[in-house]
Structure formats: C-alpha cells, structure tokens
Amino acid sequence: MPTYTITELATEFDITPRAIRFYEDQGLLSPKREGSGGRNRVYAARERTRLKLTLRGKRIGLSLSEIKSLVDMYESPKDSESQLKHFLKVLTQHREKLERQREDLETTLAEIAAHEAECLQLLKNPVPEKNTARRKISARTAL
C-alpha cells in the first residue's frame, strides 16, 4: 500500500503543508506518526482520498463540518441508501444557498449597472456648474 509524506500531498494537490495540518486538526485526516518521537507524518492511500474529497468539497463551497460528515461516510459501505440521502440533502441545501446568493448578486449587479448608466449619462451631458454640487451630493447619496 503506497504512503505519502505531507510534502508529497501538498505538491500533488497544490496546497500548503499548513493546510494539510489544519485539515488534520479538524479531524478530516489522521496520518500515522513515524520517526523519533512520532515527528514524521505518513499518509496512507485512505488519507490521500480523504484529502482529495475534502478539497473537492471546498471547491464546491461546502463548510468543513459538511465535508467532515460526508468524508466520514466514505468509511462505511459505499452507496448505501442513507449515505445517498444524506449527500443529496447536503447538496440540496448548498444549492439553495447558492441560488439565494446568486439572486442577491443579480440584484446588486443591476443596481451597479443603473449607477454606471447614470454616471455615463452625466459624463455625456454635463450639468451646468451651479447644479453640479447638488448633482454630486445626490449621486453620492444614491450609493
């Protein structure tokens, strides 16, 4: 069975050893300890897989607790109905959260576009000097 050092995993997954130690502190990884005083971490194929699943979960925006729950399921028999239902529930909740965020972003982007259009219009058709101060104030308060 192959084993990996922290440096090898960090290089393979393009992350820092510190990130790997953080995931270890969070209970996502449990390397064996070797050498004098157990100073050297040795990661088995199981730990490599857990790291890969953790990073995949981070990429799709799951929290560490959600990732831990899902990665821990990896230890039990694969594709059981309860695992799939739990995974589906986590994915559904995450999708709903992302959809709400997307709606907020779309609203914010529409507001920014309106402000940009107003600024461009003001640049094309400058307001006479005496009204400029009032126009600047209204533009600032609009934000």
Rosetta constraint file for C-alpha pairs under 8 A:
AtomPair CA 1 CA 44 HARMONIC 7.38 0.50
AtomPair CA 1 CA 45 HARMONIC 7.17 0.50
AtomPair CA 2 CA 44 HARMONIC 6.37 0.50
AtomPair CA 2 CA 45 HARMONIC 6.26 0.50
AtomPair CA 3 CA 42 HARMONIC 6.36 0.50
AtomPair CA 3 CA 43 HARMONIC 5.41 0.50
AtomPair CA 3 CA 44 HARMONIC 4.58 0.50
AtomPair CA 3 CA 45 HARMONIC 6.30 0.50
AtomPair CA 4 CA 8 HARMONIC 6.00 0.50
AtomPair CA 4 CA 9 HARMONIC 6.53 0.50
AtomPair CA 4 CA 42 HARMONIC 5.83 0.50
AtomPair CA 4 CA 43 HARMONIC 4.92 0.50
AtomPair CA 4 CA 44 HARMONIC 6.35 0.50
AtomPair CA 4 CA 45 HARMONIC 7.77 0.50
AtomPair CA 4 CA 48 HARMONIC 7.86 0.50
AtomPair CA 5 CA 9 HARMONIC 6.40 0.50
AtomPair CA 5 CA 41 HARMONIC 6.36 0.50
AtomPair CA 5 CA 42 HARMONIC 5.35 0.50
AtomPair CA 5 CA 43 HARMONIC 6.13 0.50
AtomPair CA 6 CA 10 HARMONIC 6.03 0.50
AtomPair CA 6 CA 17 HARMONIC 6.01 0.50
AtomPair CA 6 CA 20 HARMONIC 7.31 0.50
AtomPair CA 6 CA 41 HARMONIC 6.57 0.50
AtomPair CA 6 CA 42 HARMONIC 7.22 0.50
AtomPair CA 6 CA 43 HARMONIC 7.31 0.50
AtomPair CA 7 CA 11 HARMONIC 6.07 0.50
AtomPair CA 7 CA 17 HARMONIC 6.39 0.50
AtomPair CA 8 CA 12 HARMONIC 6.06 0.50
AtomPair CA 9 CA 13 HARMONIC 6.04 0.50
AtomPair CA 9 CA 48 HARMONIC 7.31 0.50
AtomPair CA 10 CA 14 HARMONIC 5.57 0.50
AtomPair CA 10 CA 15 HARMONIC 4.88 0.50
AtomPair CA 10 CA 16 HARMONIC 5.36 0.50
AtomPair CA 10 CA 17 HARMONIC 5.55 0.50
AtomPair CA 10 CA 20 HARMONIC 7.28 0.50
AtomPair CA 11 CA 15 HARMONIC 6.69 0.50
AtomPair CA 11 CA 16 HARMONIC 7.83 0.50
AtomPair CA 13 CA 52 HARMONIC 7.85 0.50
AtomPair CA 15 CA 19 HARMONIC 6.53 0.50
AtomPair CA 15 CA 20 HARMONIC 7.66 0.50
AtomPair CA 16 CA 20 HARMONIC 6.72 0.50
AtomPair CA 17 CA 21 HARMONIC 6.25 0.50
AtomPair CA 18 CA 22 HARMONIC 6.13 0.50
AtomPair CA 19 CA 23 HARMONIC 6.32 0.50
AtomPair CA 20 CA 24 HARMONIC 6.25 0.50
AtomPair CA 20 CA 51 HARMONIC 7.93 0.50
AtomPair CA 21 CA 25 HARMONIC 6.19 0.50
AtomPair CA 22 CA 26 HARMONIC 6.28 0.50
AtomPair CA 23 CA 27 HARMONIC 6.46 0.50
AtomPair CA 23 CA 28 HARMONIC 5.36 0.50
AtomPair CA 23 CA 29 HARMONIC 6.13 0.50
AtomPair CA 24 CA 28 HARMONIC 5.49 0.50
AtomPair CA 24 CA 29 HARMONIC 4.49 0.50
AtomPair CA 24 CA 30 HARMONIC 6.10 0.50
AtomPair CA 24 CA 31 HARMONIC 7.94 0.50
AtomPair CA 25 CA 29 HARMONIC 7.85 0.50
AtomPair CA 26 CA 64 HARMONIC 7.99 0.50
AtomPair CA 27 CA 68 HARMONIC 7.61 0.50
AtomPair CA 28 CA 50 HARMONIC 7.03 0.50
AtomPair CA 28 CA 51 HARMONIC 7.56 0.50
AtomPair CA 28 CA 54 HARMONIC 7.62 0.50
AtomPair CA 28 CA 68 HARMONIC 5.96 0.50
AtomPair CA 28 CA 71 HARMONIC 7.51 0.50
AtomPair CA 29 CA 47 HARMONIC 5.88 0.50
AtomPair CA 29 CA 50 HARMONIC 6.76 0.50
AtomPair CA 29 CA 51 HARMONIC 7.04 0.50
AtomPair CA 30 CA 43 HARMONIC 7.80 0.50
AtomPair CA 30 CA 47 HARMONIC 6.85 0.50
AtomPair CA 31 CA 41 HARMONIC 5.74 0.50
AtomPair CA 31 CA 42 HARMONIC 5.43 0.50
AtomPair CA 31 CA 43 HARMONIC 4.85 0.50
AtomPair CA 31 CA 44 HARMONIC 7.15 0.50
AtomPair CA 31 CA 47 HARMONIC 6.80 0.50
AtomPair CA 32 CA 41 HARMONIC 5.82 0.50
AtomPair CA 32 CA 42 HARMONIC 5.13 0.50
AtomPair CA 32 CA 43 HARMONIC 6.46 0.50
AtomPair CA 33 CA 38 HARMONIC 4.56 0.50
AtomPair CA 33 CA 39 HARMONIC 6.36 0.50
AtomPair CA 33 CA 40 HARMONIC 5.50 0.50
AtomPair CA 33 CA 41 HARMONIC 4.89 0.50
AtomPair CA 33 CA 42 HARMONIC 6.06 0.50
AtomPair CA 34 CA 38 HARMONIC 4.56 0.50
AtomPair CA 34 CA 39 HARMONIC 6.37 0.50
AtomPair CA 34 CA 40 HARMONIC 5.15 0.50
AtomPair CA 34 CA 41 HARMONIC 6.49 0.50
AtomPair CA 34 CA 42 HARMONIC 6.98 0.50
AtomPair CA 35 CA 39 HARMONIC 6.00 0.50
AtomPair CA 35 CA 40 HARMONIC 5.80 0.50
AtomPair CA 43 CA 47 HARMONIC 5.57 0.50
AtomPair CA 43 CA 48 HARMONIC 6.64 0.50
AtomPair CA 44 CA 48 HARMONIC 6.46 0.50
AtomPair CA 45 CA 49 HARMONIC 6.21 0.50
AtomPair CA 46 CA 50 HARMONIC 6.25 0.50
AtomPair CA 47 CA 51 HARMONIC 6.10 0.50
AtomPair CA 48 CA 52 HARMONIC 6.17 0.50
AtomPair CA 49 CA 53 HARMONIC 6.16 0.50
AtomPair CA 50 CA 54 HARMONIC 6.05 0.50
AtomPair CA 50 CA 71 HARMONIC 6.32 0.50
AtomPair CA 51 CA 55 HARMONIC 6.16 0.50
AtomPair CA 52 CA 56 HARMONIC 6.18 0.50
AtomPair CA 53 CA 57 HARMONIC 6.12 0.50
AtomPair CA 53 CA 67 HARMONIC 7.89 0.50
AtomPair CA 53 CA 71 HARMONIC 6.66 0.50
AtomPair CA 54 CA 58 HARMONIC 6.25 0.50
AtomPair CA 54 CA 67 HARMONIC 6.02 0.50
AtomPair CA 54 CA 68 HARMONIC 7.64 0.50
AtomPair CA 54 CA 71 HARMONIC 7.11 0.50
AtomPair CA 55 CA 59 HARMONIC 6.16 0.50
AtomPair CA 56 CA 60 HARMONIC 6.57 0.50
AtomPair CA 57 CA 61 HARMONIC 6.33 0.50
AtomPair CA 57 CA 62 HARMONIC 5.36 0.50
AtomPair CA 57 CA 63 HARMONIC 7.83 0.50
AtomPair CA 57 CA 67 HARMONIC 5.85 0.50
AtomPair CA 58 CA 62 HARMONIC 5.44 0.50
AtomPair CA 58 CA 63 HARMONIC 7.04 0.50
AtomPair CA 58 CA 64 HARMONIC 7.64 0.50
AtomPair CA 58 CA 67 HARMONIC 7.70 0.50
AtomPair CA 61 CA 94 HARMONIC 7.89 0.50
AtomPair CA 62 CA 66 HARMONIC 6.03 0.50
AtomPair CA 62 CA 67 HARMONIC 6.27 0.50
AtomPair CA 62 CA 94 HARMONIC 7.13 0.50
AtomPair CA 63 CA 67 HARMONIC 6.18 0.50
AtomPair CA 64 CA 68 HARMONIC 5.96 0.50
AtomPair CA 65 CA 69 HARMONIC 6.18 0.50
AtomPair CA 66 CA 70 HARMONIC 6.28 0.50
AtomPair CA 66 CA 90 HARMONIC 7.29 0.50
AtomPair CA 67 CA 71 HARMONIC 5.89 0.50
AtomPair CA 68 CA 72 HARMONIC 5.85 0.50
AtomPair CA 69 CA 73 HARMONIC 6.52 0.50
AtomPair CA 70 CA 74 HARMONIC 6.87 0.50
AtomPair CA 70 CA 87 HARMONIC 6.85 0.50
AtomPair CA 71 CA 75 HARMONIC 7.49 0.50
AtomPair CA 72 CA 76 HARMONIC 7.67 0.50
AtomPair CA 73 CA 83 HARMONIC 6.60 0.50
AtomPair CA 74 CA 78 HARMONIC 6.84 0.50
AtomPair CA 78 CA 83 HARMONIC 7.86 0.50
AtomPair CA 79 CA 83 HARMONIC 6.37 0.50
AtomPair CA 79 CA 84 HARMONIC 6.31 0.50
AtomPair CA 80 CA 84 HARMONIC 6.34 0.50
AtomPair CA 81 CA 85 HARMONIC 6.13 0.50
AtomPair CA 82 CA 86 HARMONIC 6.07 0.50
AtomPair CA 83 CA 87 HARMONIC 6.04 0.50
AtomPair CA 84 CA 88 HARMONIC 5.96 0.50
AtomPair CA 85 CA 89 HARMONIC 6.13 0.50
AtomPair CA 86 CA 90 HARMONIC 6.29 0.50
AtomPair CA 87 CA 91 HARMONIC 6.15 0.50
AtomPair CA 88 CA 92 HARMONIC 5.99 0.50
AtomPair CA 89 CA 93 HARMONIC 6.17 0.50
AtomPair CA 90 CA 94 HARMONIC 6.12 0.50
AtomPair CA 91 CA 95 HARMONIC 6.00 0.50
AtomPair CA 92 CA 96 HARMONIC 6.18 0.50
AtomPair CA 93 CA 97 HARMONIC 6.26 0.50
AtomPair CA 94 CA 98 HARMONIC 6.21 0.50
AtomPair CA 95 CA 99 HARMONIC 6.11 0.50
AtomPair CA 96 CA 100 HARMONIC 6.30 0.50
AtomPair CA 97 CA 101 HARMONIC 6.30 0.50
AtomPair CA 98 CA 102 HARMONIC 6.04 0.50
AtomPair CA 99 CA 103 HARMONIC 6.26 0.50
AtomPair CA 100 CA 104 HARMONIC 6.35 0.50
AtomPair CA 101 CA 105 HARMONIC 6.12 0.50
AtomPair CA 102 CA 106 HARMONIC 6.06 0.50
AtomPair CA 103 CA 107 HARMONIC 6.24 0.50
AtomPair CA 104 CA 108 HARMONIC 6.20 0.50
AtomPair CA 105 CA 109 HARMONIC 5.96 0.50
AtomPair CA 106 CA 110 HARMONIC 6.11 0.50
AtomPair CA 107 CA 111 HARMONIC 6.33 0.50
AtomPair CA 108 CA 112 HARMONIC 6.21 0.50
AtomPair CA 109 CA 113 HARMONIC 6.08 0.50
AtomPair CA 110 CA 114 HARMONIC 6.23 0.50
AtomPair CA 111 CA 115 HARMONIC 6.33 0.50
AtomPair CA 112 CA 116 HARMONIC 6.07 0.50
AtomPair CA 113 CA 117 HARMONIC 6.07 0.50
AtomPair CA 114 CA 118 HARMONIC 6.22 0.50
AtomPair CA 115 CA 119 HARMONIC 6.16 0.50
AtomPair CA 116 CA 120 HARMONIC 6.14 0.50
AtomPair CA 117 CA 121 HARMONIC 6.08 0.50
AtomPair CA 118 CA 122 HARMONIC 6.18 0.50
AtomPair CA 119 CA 123 HARMONIC 6.19 0.50
AtomPair CA 120 CA 124 HARMONIC 6.22 0.50
AtomPair CA 121 CA 125 HARMONIC 6.04 0.50
AtomPair CA 122 CA 126 HARMONIC 5.27 0.50
AtomPair CA 122 CA 127 HARMONIC 7.05 0.50
AtomPair CA 127 CA 131 HARMONIC 6.38 0.50
AtomPair CA 127 CA 132 HARMONIC 5.92 0.50
AtomPair CA 127 CA 135 HARMONIC 7.85 0.50
AtomPair CA 128 CA 132 HARMONIC 6.38 0.50
AtomPair CA 129 CA 133 HARMONIC 7.78 0.50
AtomPair CA 131 CA 135 HARMONIC 6.17 0.50
AtomPair CA 132 CA 136 HARMONIC 6.10 0.50
AtomPair CA 133 CA 137 HARMONIC 6.33 0.50
AtomPair CA 134 CA 138 HARMONIC 6.29 0.50
AtomPair CA 135 CA 139 HARMONIC 6.12 0.50
AtomPair CA 136 CA 140 HARMONIC 6.19 0.50
AtomPair CA 137 CA 141 HARMONIC 6.18 0.50
AtomPair CA 138 CA 142 HARMONIC 6.10 0.50
AtomPair CA 139 CA 143 HARMONIC 7.03 0.50
